[in-house]
Each structure stands twice: as structure tokens, then as C-alpha cells.
Amino acid sequence: MRRILFLLIFGIAGLAILLSLGFWQLQRLAWKQGVLAEIETRIAGEPVELPDRISLADDRYLPVTISGEMEPGEIHVLVSVKQVGAGYRIIQSFSTEDRTILVDRGFVPTTAKQAERQTGQMEVTGNLHWPVEIDSYTPEPDIDDNIWFARDVPNLAAALGAEPVMLIARSQTDPGVTPLPVNAAGIPNDHLQYAITWFGLALVWAAMTGYFLWRNRAPSKSEEQ
């Protein structure tokens, strides 16, 4: 009897923990969906002038329109686009009246890597962003062939003589460059999968607990005799 009681308490406690983790992930899912909705709303907002003081925390995704000069000289960041294939993001410096920042103009296929692109006076609308694309597996840029493997904003800014501020263009800056605007699709939201995992484990735990309780309550052959 004590063994059955121990199995029952242990099983209920484990089931409660697994279910609580599943419901916690559902709460996190609702929170994350709200955050993503706010980000999408911010991304699609009316563009404003480039702030004098830029905060990475407060100005991420801020829609901005800048006027000035797209400087010659570009950096190519290797990227792959669904249903298109491999190509490069074109990163250049852009000078306004009193400052120079980075502009991610968008995507070109590998065959257009060396193509001439429009520079000079223009207006660009996009969103400020500081992509987090660097990890321990990211290769160092191939400077000789001008191939970078991530948008490392500080290093890109140093290479192009600009502030570590990047505007991801959503307006077209050249007929041959396809803008890749900022969106929330790349922000991880795995809480539903986590919740399903915890609830699945809870179901398995409940089944195992039931099995062990049944096995321990079933009469042995010596008791039947």
C-alpha cells in the first residue's frame, strides 16, 4: 500500500510539473504574439526623420526616410532567398548633410555581383535595424573577394567609414536591387512547439503512472493461489 501511495504522489507531482510547464509556454506564446504584433505595427508605421541620437534599444525597427548621397563602394553579404537562390545583400554608406550611416539596399543574384548600381543623390525609406547574425560558426569575411557572411553592423560601419547605424531599405534604390525589408518573420517564436512537447510528456507520464499503479495493484500469482 505504501508503494502504491508513493507511486501515486510521485506520478501526480510529475504530472503537475509537466502540465504547469506546458501552460507556462502557452502564456509565453500569447506574450510573444503580442510582442510580434507590436513590432509589425512599428515596422509599418509612418517614416520619420533620422533621430539625432539613436538608441539601439529604443529605435530598433523605427521607420525612417533619409535624403542624401549613396556613396560609391559596396559590401556584399552572402544570403539566400527562398525560391530565388543564393545572392548578396548590397551594403553601402549613405551621407546626409551631417552624418554617414549604412544602408542595406537589398538583394542581387550572384550573377549581378559586379554590376554597376546607381549612386549619388537619392531618398531612401526603410527601418533602422541591428541584425544579430554572428555566432561562433560565422566565418570571417573574405576581404579579397568582398564576401561577408553576416551583417555585422560595427565591422561593416568601420569598413565603410560610417556610424554603426543601419537602415534596411524598403524603397527601391536601383532597378537591379530587390529590397528585402525588415519583418517579424525571422524572430523566433517556438513557444507552441515547446507547449506541445510538455503536454506530450505529461500524457506519457500519466500513462506510465497509470501502468505502474495497475501493475502494483494487480494480484501476484502467489496471492491468487
Buried (B, 14 or more C-beta within 10 A) or exposed (E): EEEEEEBBEEBEEBBEBBBEBBEBBBEBBEEBEEEBEEBBEBBBEEBEEBEEEBEEEEBBBBBBBBEBBBBEEBBBBBBEBEEEEEBBBBBBBBBEEEBBBBBBBBBBBEEBBEEEBBBEEBEBBBBBBBBEBBEEEEEEBEEEEBBBBBBBBEBBBEBBEBEBBBBBBBBBBBEBBBBBBBBBEEEEBEBBEBBEBBBEBBEEBBEEBEEBBEEEEEEEEEEEE
